[in-house]
Amino acid sequence: MQLPPMFSAVQVNGQRLYDLARKGIEVEREKRQITINSLSLAQYDENSRSGLLNINCSKGTYVRTIIHDIGQNLGCGAVMTSLVRTSSCGFSLDCCHTFAEVENARDNGCLEQLIIPVESVFSSLPKLKLSQVQTKMYRNGVKLDLSRVYNILSDCDTYAVYGFDGKFIGTAVADHQKNELRIGKNLAL
């Protein structure tokens, strides 16, 4: 469990904690469940007493709070001076390109080779394939009857949506109480 810092975007009673913190107001905050998959000391410089940590953690983890807590537990204090997010949502720095690489690809007419398909952004979502009629309705912004859509999961709210032809067309949000499926993001071209 982790207590969100006062300087965070978490809302309490409709107000962002960072807005309250800037006014000098500190409020009760609820601890949140986080997961630290791994934490390792990659480098340490005795002279500057600075180190580099590799942390693999869950969404919603405040890394600067982890650093602060480590310093408190060691009795010496600790401050995060920089952060490099090496991976997030299935993407990592390994598959990124520099501006120079992008400019070079553009100049050589092969920029498309560097671009990943937009649907890969949503690869972690469950997939829904719509019928031809449902595809047309979705593209026109019509809410679909949830009971008529194949592959709906009762414990899932957001889906990657594919048209009847198998092409990715966007995302949809299921409202199980209203028994409807509405557009999240319509990305059909």
BATIPA-574406 format. One record per atom (N, C-alpha, C, O, CB): x, y negated, z negated; residue in three letters. Coordinates in steps of 0.1 Angstrom, whole numbers, padded with zeros to 4 digits, always signed. Glycine has a CB too. Layout:
N
XYZALA/...
This chain:
189
+0009+0012+0000MET/+0000+0000+0000MET/+0009-0012+0000MET/+0020-0013-0006MET/-0010+0000-0012MET/+0004-0023+0007GLN/+0012-0035+0008GLN/+0003-0047+0006GLN/-0008-0048+0011GLN/+0019-0036+0021GLN/+0008-0056-0002LEU/+0000-0069-0005LEU/+0004-0079+0006LEU/+0016-0082+0007LEU/+0003-0074-0019LEU/-0005-0084+0014PRO/-0002-0093+0024PRO/+0003-0106+0018PRO/-0001-0110+0008PRO/-0014-0096+0033PRO/+0013-0112+0024PRO/+0019-0125+0019PRO/+0009-0136+0020PRO/+0000-0136+0029PRO/+0032-0128+0026PRO/+0010-0147+0012MET/+0001-0158+0014MET/+0003-0165+0027MET/-0007-0170+0033MET/+0004-0168+0002MET/+0015-0165+0033PHE/+0017-0170+0046PHE/+0015-0159+0056PHE/+0024-0154+0062PHE/+0031-0176+0048PHE/+0002-0156+0058SER/-0002-0146+0068SER/-0016-0150+0074SER/-0022-0159+0069SER/-0003-0132+0062SER/-0019-0143+0085ALA/-0032-0147+0092ALA/-0044-0140+0086ALA/-0055-0141+0091ALA/-0031-0143+0106ALA/-0042-0132+0075VAL/-0053-0125+0069VAL/-0063-0135+0064VAL/-0059-0146+0059VAL/-0048-0116+0057VAL/-0076-0132+0065GLN/-0087-0141+0060GLN/-0092-0137+0047GLN/-0095-0125+0045GLN/-0098-0142+0071GLN/-0094-0146+0038VAL/-0101-0144+0026VAL/-0112-0155+0025VAL/-0110-0167+0026VAL/-0091-0145+0013VAL/-0125-0150+0024ASN/-0136-0159+0024ASN/-0137-0168+0036ASN/-0140-0180+0034ASN/-0137-0167+0011ASN/-0133-0163+0047GLY/-0134-0170+0060GLY/-0122-0180+0062GLY/-0122-0188+0072GLY/-0146-0178+0060GLY/-0112-0180+0053GLN/-0101-0189+0055GLN/-0088-0181+0056GLN/-0086-0171+0049GLN/-0100-0199+0043GLN/-0079-0186+0065ARG/-0066-0179+0067ARG/-0058-0182+0055ARG/-0058-0193+0050ARG/-0060-0184+0080ARG/-0050-0172+0051LEU/-0042-0173+0040LEU/-0031-0184+0042LEU/-0028-0191+0032LEU/-0035-0160+0036LEU/-0026-0185+0054TYR/-0015-0195+0056TYR/-0021-0209+0055TYR/-0014-0218+0050TYR/-0009-0194+0070TYR/-0034-0212+0058ASP/-0040-0225+0056ASP/-0041-0228+0041ASP/-0038-0239+0036ASP/-0054-0226+0062ASP/-0045-0218+0033LEU/-0045-0220+0018LEU/-0031-0222+0012LEU/-0029-0230+0004LEU/-0052-0208+0012LEU/-0022-0214+0017ALA/-0008-0215+0012ALA/-0002-0229+0015ALA/+0005-0234+0006ALA/+0001-0204+0019ALA/-0005-0234+0026ARG/+0000-0248+0029ARG/-0006-0259+0020ARG/+0000-0269+0018ARG/-0003-0251+0044ARG/-0018-0256+0015LYS/-0024-0265+0005LYS/-0020-0262-0009LYS/-0024-0268-0018LYS/-0039-0264+0006LYS/-0011-0252-0011GLY/-0006-0249-0024GLY/-0016-0240-0032GLY/-0015-0238-0044GLY/-0003-0261-0032GLY/-0025-0234-0025ILE/-0036-0226-0031ILE/-0032-0211-0030ILE/-0030-0206-0019ILE/-0050-0228-0026ILE/-0031-0204-0041GLU/-0028-0189-0040GLU/-0041-0182-0045GLU/-0047-0185-0055GLU/-0016-0185-0049GLU/-0045-0172-0037VAL/-0057-0165-0040VAL/-0054-0150-0042VAL/-0043-0145-0037VAL/-0068-0167-0029VAL/-0063-0143-0048GLU/-0062-0128-0049GLU/-0063-0122-0035GLU/-0071-0126-0027GLU/-0074-0122-0058GLU/-0054-0112-0033ARG/-0054-0105-0020ARG/-0055-0090-0023ARG/-0050-0085-0033ARG/-0042-0109-0012ARG/-0062-0083-0014GLU/-0063-0069-0015GLU/-0051-0062-0008GLU/-0047-0066+0003GLU/-0076-0064-0009GLU/-0045-0052-0015LYS/-0035-0044-0008LYS/-0041-0036+0003LYS/-0052-0032+0003LYS/-0028-0035-0019LYS/-0032-0034+0014ARG/-0037-0027+0025ARG/-0028-0015+0027ARG/-0016-0015+0024ARG/-0036-0036+0038ARG/-0034-0005+0033GLN/-0027+0008+0036GLN/-0018+0006+0048GLN/-0022+0001+0059GLN/-0037+0019+0039GLN/-0005+0009+0046ILE/+0004+0008+0057ILE/+0012+0021+0057ILE/+0012+0029+0048ILE/+0014-0004+0056ILE/+0019+0024+0068THR/+0028+0036+0069THR/+0042+0032+0074THR/+0043+0025+0084THR/+0022+0046+0078THR/+0052+0036+0066ILE/+0066+0034+0071ILE/+0070+0048+0075ILE/+0072+0057+0067ILE/+0075+0029+0059ILE/+0071+0050+0088ASN/+0076+0062+0094ASN/+0091+0065+0092ASN/+0095+0076+0089ASN/+0072+0063+0109ASN/+0098+0054+0093SER/+0113+0055+0090SER/+0118+0042+0087SER/+0113+0031+0092SER/+0120+0062+0103SER/+0129+0041+0079LEU/+0136+0029+0076LEU/+0151+0033+0074LEU/+0154+0042+0066LEU/+0130+0023+0063LEU/+0159+0027+0082SER/+0174+0030+0080SER/+0182+0017+0081SER/+0178+0007+0088SER/+0178+0040+0091SER/+0193+0017+0075LEU/+0203+0006+0075LEU/+0212+0009+0087LEU/+0220+0018+0087LEU/+0211+0005+0062LEU/+0211+0001+0097ALA/+0219+0003+0110ALA/+0232-0004+0109ALA/+0242+0001+0114ALA/+0211-0003+0122ALA/+0233-0015+0102GLN/+0246-0023+0100GLN/+0246-0030+0086GLN/+0235-0033+0081GLN/+0248-0033+0112GLN/+0258-0032+0081TYR/+0259-0040+0069TYR/+0272-0047+0069TYR/+0283-0040+0071TYR/+0257-0031+0056TYR/+0273-0060+0067ASP/+0285-0068+0066ASP/+0287-0072+0052ASP/+0279-0081+0047ASP/+0284-0080+0076ASP/+0297-0067+0045GLU/+0300-0070+0031GLU/+0303-0084+0029GLU/+0299-0090+0019GLU/+0311-0061+0026GLU/+0310-0091+0038ASN/+0314-0105+0037ASN/+0302-0114+0036ASN/+0300-0123+0028ASN/+0323-0109+0048ASN/+0293-0113+0046SER/+0281-0121+0047SER/+0269-0116+0039SER/+0259-0122+0037SER/+0277-0123+0061SER/+0271-0103+0034ARG/+0261-0096+0027ARG/+0247-0097+0035ARG/+0237-0099+0030ARG/+0258-0103+0013ARG/+0249-0094+0048SER/+0237-0093+0056SER/+0237-0079+0063SER/+0247-0073+0065SER/+0237-0104+0067SER/+0225-0075+0066GLY/+0224-0062+0072GLY/+0213-0062+0083GLY/+0206-0071+0085GLY/+0220-0051+0061GLY/+0213-0050+0090LEU/+0203-0048+0100LEU/+0196-0035+0097LEU/+0202-0025+0096LEU/+0210-0048+0114LEU/+0183-0036+0096LEU/+0174-0025+0093LEU/+0167-0021+0106LEU/+0162-0029+0114LEU/+0165-0028+0082LEU/+0165-0008+0108ASN/+0156-0003+0118ASN/+0144+0003+0110ASN/+0145+0012+0102ASN/+0163+0009+0127ASN/+0132-0003+0114ILE/+0120+0001+0107ILE/+0109+0006+0117ILE/+0107-0002+0126ILE/+0114-0010+0098ILE/+0104+0017+0115ASN/+0093+0022+0123ASN/+0081+0022+0114ASN/+0080+0030+0105ASN/+0096+0037+0130ASN/+0071+0013+0117CYS/+0060+0012+0108CYS/+0047+0010+0115CYS/+0046+0009+0128CYS/+0062-0001+0099CYS/+0036+0011+0108SER/+0023+0010+0113SER/+0019-0004+0116SER/+0025-0014+0111SER/+0012+0017+0104SER/+0008-0005+0125LYS/+0003-0018+0128LYS/-0002-0025+0115LYS/-0007-0018+0105LYS/-0009-0017+0137LYS/+0000-0038+0114GLY/-0005-0045+0102GLY/+0006-0046+0090GLY/+0003-0051+0080GLY/-0017-0039+0097GLY/+0017-0040+0093THR/+0028-0040+0083THR/+0035-0054+0083THR/+0039-0058+0094THR/+0038-0029+0085THR/+0037-0060+0072TYR/+0045-0073+0071TYR/+0059-0069+0068TYR/+0063-0066+0057TYR/+0039-0082+0061TYR/+0068-0070+0078VAL/+0082-0066+0077VAL/+0089-0075+0067VAL/+0097-0070+0059VAL/+0089-0066+0091VAL/+0086-0088+0068ARG/+0093-0097+0059ARG/+0090-0093+0044ARG/+0098-0096+0035ARG/+0089-0111+0061ARG/+0078-0088+0042THR/+0074-0084+0028THR/+0082-0071+0024THR/+0086-0070+0013THR/+0059-0081+0027THR/+0084-0062+0033ILE/+0093-0051+0031ILE/+0107-0055+0027ILE/+0112-0050+0017ILE/+0093-0041+0043ILE/+0112-0064+0034ILE/+0126-0070+0031ILE/+0126-0076+0018ILE/+0135-0073+0010ILE/+0130-0080+0042ILE/+0116-0084+0015HIS/+0115-0091+0002HIS/+0115-0081-0010HIS/+0121-0082-0020HIS/+0103-0100+0001HIS/+0106-0070-0008ASP/+0104-0060-0018ASP/+0117-0052-0020ASP/+0121-0049-0032ASP/+0093-0050-0014ASP/+0125-0049-0009ILE/+0138-0042-0011ILE/+0147-0051-0019ILE/+0154-0046-0028ILE/+0144-0039+0003ILE/+0148-0064-0016GLY/+0157-0073-0024GLY/+0153-0073-0039GLY/+0161-0074-0047GLY/+0156-0087-0018GLY/+0140-0074-0041GLN/+0135-0074-0055GLN/+0139-0061-0062GLN/+0143-0062-0074GLN/+0119-0076-0055GLN/+0137-0050-0056ASN/+0140-0037-0062ASN/+0155-0035-0064ASN/+0160-0029-0073ASN/+0135-0026-0053ASN/+0163-0042-0056LEU/+0178-0041-0057LEU/+0183-0051-0067LEU/+0194-0051-0072LEU/+0185-0043-0044LEU/+0174-0061-0071GLY/+0178-0071-0081GLY/+0187-0082-0075GLY/+0193-0090-0082GLY/+0185-0065-0092GLY/+0187-0084-0062CYS/+0196-0094-0055CYS/+0188-0103-0046CYS/+0193-0113-0042CYS/+0207-0087-0048CYS/+0175-0100-0043GLY/+0168-0109-0034GLY/+0171-0105-0020GLY/+0182-0100-0017GLY/+0170-0123-0037GLY/+0162-0108-0011ALA/+0165-0105+0004ALA/+0155-0114+0012ALA/+0144-0116+0008ALA/+0164-0090+0007ALA/+0160-0118+0023VAL/+0152-0127+0032VAL/+0154-0122+0046VAL/+0165-0118+0050VAL/+0156-0142+0031VAL/+0143-0121+0054MET/+0144-0117+0068MET/+0148-0129+0076MET/+0141-0140+0075MET/+0131-0111+0073MET/+0159-0129+0083THR/+0163-0140+0091THR/+0160-0139+0106THR/+0159-0149+0113THR/+0178-0142+0090THR/+0157-0127+0111SER/+0152-0125+0125SER/+0145-0112+0126SER/+0146-0103+0117SER/+0164-0125+0134SER/+0137-0111+0136LEU/+0130-0099+0139LEU/+0130-0096+0154LEU/+0127-0104+0162LEU/+0115-0100+0134LEU/+0133-0083+0157VAL/+0132-0079+0171VAL/+0122-0067+0171VAL/+0125-0057+0165VAL/+0146-0075+0177VAL/+0111-0069+0178ARG/+0101-0058+0179ARG/+0106-0050+0191ARG/+0105-0054+0202ARG/+0086-0064+0181ARG/+0111-0038+0188THR/+0117-0029+0198THR/+0106-0020+0205THR/+0109-0016+0216THR/+0127-0020+0192THR/+0095-0019+0199SER/+0084-0011+0206SER/+0070-0015+0199SER/+0070-0018+0187SER/+0086+0004+0205SER/+0060-0015+0207SER/+0047-0017+0202SER/+0036-0012+0212SER/+0038-0014+0224SER/+0044-0033+0200SER/+0026-0005+0207CYS/+0015-0001+0216CYS/+0020+0008+0227CYS/+0014+0007+0238CYS/+0007-0012+0221CYS/+0030+0016+0226GLY/+0035+0025+0236GLY/+0045+0018+0246GLY/+0049+0025+0255GLY/+0023+0029+0244GLY/+0048+0006+0244PHE/+0058-0001+0252PHE/+0071-0003+0244PHE/+0070-0006+0232PHE/+0053-0015+0258PHE/+0082-0002+0250SER/+0095-0004+0243SER/+0104-0013+0251SER/+0102-0015+0263SER/+0102+0009+0240SER/+0114-0019+0245LEU/+0124-0027+0252LEU/+0131-0020+0263LEU/+0136-0026+0272LEU/+0134-0033+0242LEU/+0131-0006+0262ASP/+0138+0002+0272ASP/+0131+0000+0286ASP/+0138+0002+0296ASP/+0138+0016+0268ASP/+0118-0002+0286CYS/+0111-0004+0299CYS/+0109-0018+0302CYS/+0100-0021+0311CYS/+0098+0004+0298CYS/+0115-0027+0296CYS/+0114-0042+0299CYS/+0124-0046+0309CYS/+0135-0039+0310CYS/+0114-0050+0286CYS/+0122-0057+0315HIS/+0131-0063+0325HIS/+0135-0077+0321HIS/+0127-0084+0315HIS/+0125-0062+0339HIS/+0147-0081+0324THR/+0152-0094+0322THR/+0146-0104+0332THR/+0141-0099+0343THR/+0167-0095+0321THR/+0146-0117+0329PHE/+0141-0126+0339PHE/+0150-0126+0352PHE/+0145-0127+0363PHE/+0142-0141+0333PHE/+0163-0123+0350ALA/+0171-0122+0362ALA/+0167-0110+0371ALA/+0167-0111+0383ALA/+0186-0121+0357ALA/+0164-0099+0364GLU/+0160-0087+0372GLU/+0146-0090+0379GLU/+0145-0086+0391GLU/+0158-0075+0363GLU/+0137-0097+0373VAL/+0125-0100+0379VAL/+0127-0110+0390VAL/+0121-0108+0401VAL/+0115-0107+0368VAL/+0135-0120+0388GLU/+0138-0130+0399GLU/+0144-0123+0411GLU/+0141-0125+0423GLU/+0147-0141+0394GLU/+0154-0114+0408ASN/+0161-0106+0419ASN/+0151-0098+0426ASN/+0151-0097+0439ASN/+0172-0098+0413ASN/+0142-0091+0419ALA/+0132-0082+0426ALA/+0123-0091+0435ALA/+0119-0087+0446ALA/+0124-0074+0416ALA/+0119-0103+0429ARG/+0110-0112+0437ARG/+0117-0116+0450ARG/+0112-0116+0461ARG/+0107-0124+0429ARG/+0130-0120+0448ASP/+0138-0125+0460ASP/+0140-0114+0470ASP/+0141-0117+0482ASP/+0151-0130+0455ASP/+0140-0102+0466ASN/+0142-0090+0475ASN/+0129-0084+0480ASN/+0129-0073+0486ASN/+0151-0080+0468ASN/+0118-0090+0476GLY/+0105-0085+0480GLY/+0101-0072+0474GLY/+0092-0065+0480GLY/+0105-0083+0495GLY/+0106-0068+0462CYS/+0102-0056+0456CYS/+0097-0058+0442CYS/+0099-0049+0433CYS/+0114-0046+0456CYS/+0091-0069+0439LEU/+0086-0072+0426LEU/+0075-0062+0421LEU/+0075-0058+0410LEU/+0080-0086+0426LEU/+0067-0057+0431GLU/+0057-0047+0427GLU/+0062-0035+0421GLU/+0056-0028+0413GLU/+0049-0043+0440GLU/+0075-0031+0424GLN/+0081-0019+0418GLN/+0083-0021+0403GLN/+0084-0011+0396GLN/+0094-0016+0425GLN/+0084-0033+0398LEU/+0087-0035+0384LEU/+0074-0036+0376LEU/+0074-0035+0364LEU/+0095-0048+0382LEU/+0063-0038+0382ILE/+0050-0041+0376ILE/+0044-0027+0372ILE/+0042-0019+0381ILE/+0041-0049+0384ILE/+0040-0026+0360ILE/+0033-0014+0355ILE/+0018-0016+0357ILE/+0013-0027+0357ILE/+0036-0010+0340ILE/+0011-0005+0360PRO/-0004-0006+0362PRO/-0010-0012+0349PRO/-0007-0008+0338PRO/-0010+0007+0365PRO/-0020-0020+0351VAL/-0027-0027+0339VAL/-0033-0016+0330VAL/-0034-0018+0318VAL/-0038-0036+0344VAL/-0038-0005+0336GLU/-0044+0005+0328GLU/-0035+0011+0317GLU/-0039+0017+0307GLU/-0050+0016+0337GLU/-0022+0011+0320SER/-0012+0016+0310SER/-0013+0009+0297SER/-0009+0015+0286SER/+0002+0016+0316SER/-0017-0004+0297VAL/-0018-0011+0284VAL/-0029-0005+0275VAL/-0028-0005+0263VAL/-0023-0026+0287VAL/-0039+0002+0282PHE/-0050+0008+0274PHE/-0049+0023+0273PHE/-0058+0030+0271PHE/-0063+0004+0281PHE/-0037+0029+0276SER/-0035+0043+0276SER/-0038+0050+0263SER/-0040+0062+0263SER/-0021+0047+0280SER/-0038+0043+0252SER/-0040+0049+0239SER/-0056+0051+0236SER/-0060+0057+0227SER/-0034+0041+0228SER/-0064+0044+0245LEU/-0078+0045+0243LEU/-0084+0057+0249LEU/-0079+0062+0259LEU/-0085+0032+0249LEU/-0095+0063+0244PRO/-0102+0074+0250PRO/-0107+0069+0263PRO/-0111+0057+0265PRO/-0113+0080+0241PRO/-0108+0078+0273LYS/-0112+0075+0287LYS/-0127+0078+0289LYS/-0132+0088+0284LYS/-0104+0082+0297LYS/-0134+0069+0296LEU/-0148+0071+0300LEU/-0148+0070+0315LEU/-0143+0060+0321LEU/-0157+0061+0293LEU/-0154+0080+0322LYS/-0157+0079+0336LYS/-0172+0077+0338LYS/-0180+0085+0333LYS/-0151+0091+0344LYS/-0175+0066+0345LEU/-0189+0063+0348LEU/-0194+0068+0361LEU/-0186+0071+0370LEU/-0191+0048+0348LEU/-0207+0070+0362SER/-0213+0074+0375SER/-0213+0062+0384SER/-0209+0051+0380SER/-0228+0079+0373SER/-0217+0064+0397GLN/-0217+0054+0407GLN/-0227+0042+0402GLN/-0223+0031+0403GLN/-0221+0059+0420GLN/-0238+0046+0398VAL/-0248+0036+0393VAL/-0243+0029+0381VAL/-0244+0016+0380VAL/-0262+0043+0390VAL/-0237+0036+0371GLN/-0232+0030+0359GLN/-0220+0020+0362GLN/-0219+0010+0356GLN/-0227+0041+0349GLN/-0212+0024+0372THR/-0201+0016+0376THR/-0206+0002+0381THR/-0200-0008+0377THR/-0192+0023+0387THR/-0216+0003+0389LYS/-0221-0010+0395LYS/-0227-0018+0383LYS/-0225-0030+0383LYS/-0232-0007+0405LYS/-0234-0012+0374MET/-0240-0019+0363MET/-0229-0025+0354MET/-0230-0037+0350MET/-0249-0010+0354MET/-0219-0017+0351TYR/-0207-0022+0343TYR/-0201-0035+0350TYR/-0199-0045+0343TYR/-0197-0011+0341TYR/-0199-0034+0363ARG/-0192-0045+0370ARG/-0201-0057+0370ARG/-0196-0069+0371ARG/-0189-0041+0384ARG/-0214-0056+0369ASN/-0223-0067+0368ASN/-0226-0072+0354ASN/-0234-0081+0352ASN/-0236-0063+0375ASN/-0220-0065+0344GLY/-0221-0070+0330GLY/-0233-0065+0323GLY/-0237-0069+0312GLY/-0222-0085+0330GLY/-0239-0054+0329VAL/-0251-0049+0323VAL/-0247-0039+0311VAL/-0238-0031+0313VAL/-0260-0041+0333VAL/-0254-0040+0300LYS/-0251-0031+0289LYS/-0257-0017+0293LYS/-0268-0016+0298LYS/-0257-0036+0275LYS/-0249-0006+0290LEU/-0253+0007+0294LEU/-0259+0014+0282LEU/-0255+0012+0270LEU/-0242+0015+0299LEU/-0269+0023+0285ASP/-0275+0032+0275ASP/-0264+0042+0270ASP/-0260+0050+0278ASP/-0288+0039+0280ASP/-0260+0041+0258LEU/-0250+0050+0253LEU/-0253+0064+0254LEU/-0244+0072+0257LEU/-0247+0046+0238LEU/-0265+0068+0252SER/-0269+0082+0253SER/-0268+0088+0267SER/-0268+0100+0269SER/-0283+0084+0248SER/-0266+0079+0277ARG/-0265+0084+0291ARG/-0251+0084+0296ARG/-0248+0087+0308ARG/-0274+0075+0300ARG/-0242+0080+0288VAL/-0227+0079+0292VAL/-0221+0092+0286VAL/-0221+0095+0274VAL/-0220+0066+0286VAL/-0214+0099+0295TYR/-0207+0111+0292TYR/-0194+0108+0285TYR/-0188+0099+0288TYR/-0205+0120+0305TYR/-0190+0116+0275ASN/-0178+0116+0268ASN/-0177+0105+0257ASN/-0166+0102+0252ASN/-0167+0113+0278ASN/-0188+0101+0252ILE/-0188+0091+0241ILE/-0185+0098+0228ILE/-0191+0109+0225ILE/-0202+0084+0240ILE/-0176+0093+0220LEU/-0172+0099+0207LEU/-0179+0091+0196LEU/-0179+0079+0196LEU/-0156+0099+0205LEU/-0184+0098+0187SER/-0192+0091+0176SER/-0183+0083+0167SER/-0188+0074+0160SER/-0199+0101+0168SER/-0170+0086+0166ASP/-0161+0079+0157ASP/-0153+0068+0164ASP/-0143+0063+0159ASP/-0152+0088+0150ASP/-0156+0065+0177CYS/-0148+0056+0185CYS/-0156+0045+0190CYS/-0168+0046+0193CYS/-0141+0064+0197CYS/-0150+0033+0190ASP/-0157+0021+0194ASP/-0153+0016+0208ASP/-0161+0011+0216ASP/-0156+0010+0184ASP/-0140+0017+0211THR/-0134+0010+0223THR/-0129+0021+0232THR/-0122+0031+0228THR/-0123+0000+0219THR/-0131+0019+0245TYR/-0128+0029+0255TYR/-0121+0022+0267TYR/-0123+0010+0270TYR/-0140+0037+0260TYR/-0113+0030+0274ALA/-0108+0026+0287ALA/-0118+0031+0297ALA/-0122+0043+0297ALA/-0093+0032+0290ALA/-0123+0023+0306VAL/-0134+0027+0315VAL/-0128+0029+0330VAL/-0121+0020+0335VAL/-0145+0016+0315VAL/-0133+0040+0335TYR/-0129+0043+0349TYR/-0142+0044+0357TYR/-0152+0049+0353TYR/-0121+0056+0350TYR/-0142+0039+0370GLY/-0154+0039+0378GLY/-0156+0053+0384GLY/-0148+0062+0381GLY/-0152+0029+0390GLY/-0166+0055+0391PHE/-0170+0068+0397PHE/-0159+0073+0406PHE/-0157+0085+0408PHE/-0183+0067+0405PHE/-0151+0064+0412ASP/-0140+0068+0421ASP/-0127+0071+0414ASP/-0117+0074+0420ASP/-0137+0057+0431ASP/-0127+0070+0400GLY/-0115+0073+0392GLY/-0106+0062+0390GLY/-0095+0063+0384GLY/-0108+0084+0399GLY/-0109+0050+0395LYS/-0101+0038+0393LYS/-0104+0031+0380LYS/-0116+0030+0376LYS/-0102+0028+0405LYS/-0094+0026+0373PHE/-0095+0019+0361PHE/-0103+0006+0364PHE/-0099-0002+0373PHE/-0082+0016+0354PHE/-0113+0003+0356ILE/-0120-0010+0358ILE/-0121-0019+0346ILE/-0126-0030+0347ILE/-0134-0007+0363ILE/-0117-0014+0334GLY/-0117-0023+0322GLY/-0119-0015+0309GLY/-0116-0003+0309GLY/-0128-0033+0324GLY/-0124-0022+0299THR/-0126-0016+0286THR/-0141-0018+0283THR/-0147-0027+0288THR/-0117-0022+0275THR/-0146-0010+0274ALA/-0159-0011+0269ALA/-0160-0009+0254ALA/-0151-0002+0249ALA/-0169-0001+0277ALA/-0170-0014+0248VAL/-0172-0013+0233VAL/-0185-0006+0231VAL/-0196-0011+0236VAL/-0171-0027+0226VAL/-0185+0004+0223ALA/-0197+0012+0220ALA/-0203+0006+0207ALA/-0196+0005+0197ALA/-0195+0027+0219ALA/-0216+0003+0207ASP/-0223-0001+0195ASP/-0233+0011+0192ASP/-0243+0012+0198ASP/-0231-0014+0197ASP/-0229+0019+0183HIS/-0236+0032+0180HIS/-0250+0029+0174HIS/-0259+0036+0175HIS/-0228+0041+0171HIS/-0251+0018+0166GLN/-0264+0014+0160GLN/-0274+0010+0170GLN/-0286+0013+0169GLN/-0261+0003+0150GLN/-0269+0002+0180LYS/-0278-0003+0191LYS/-0279+0007+0202LYS/-0287+0005+0212LYS/-0274-0016+0196LYS/-0271+0018+0202ASN/-0271+0028+0213ASN/-0268+0021+0226ASN/-0274+0024+0236ASN/-0284+0035+0213ASN/-0258+0012+0227GLU/-0254+0006+0239GLU/-0239+0005+0241GLU/-0231+0005+0231GLU/-0260-0008+0240GLU/-0235+0005+0253LEU/-0221+0003+0257LEU/-0220-0010+0265LEU/-0227-0012+0275LEU/-0216+0015+0266LEU/-0212-0019+0259ARG/-0210-0032+0266ARG/-0196-0034+0271ARG/-0187-0028+0266ARG/-0215-0044+0257ARG/-0194-0043+0280ILE/-0181-0046+0285ILE/-0172-0052+0274ILE/-0176-0061+0266ILE/-0182-0056+0297ILE/-0160-0047+0273GLY/-0149-0053+0265GLY/-0142-0063+0274GLY/-0143-0075+0272GLY/-0139-0042+0259GLY/-0135-0058+0284LYS/-0128-0066+0294LYS/-0131-0060+0307LYS/-0128-0048+0310LYS/-0113-0067+0291LYS/-0137-0067+0316ASN/-0139-0063+0330ASN/-0127-0066+0338ASN/-0125-0078+0342ASN/-0152-0069+0336ASN/-0119-0056+0342LEU/-0107-0058+0349LEU/-0108-0053+0364LEU/-0098-0051+0370LEU/-0095-0052+0342LEU/-0120-0050+0368ALA/-0122-0045+0382ALA/-0119-0056+0392ALA/-0122-0068+0390ALA/-0137-0040+0384ALA/-0111-0052+0402LEU/-0108-0062+0413LEU/-0117-0061+0424LEU/-0115-0068+0434LEU/-0093-0059+0417LEU/
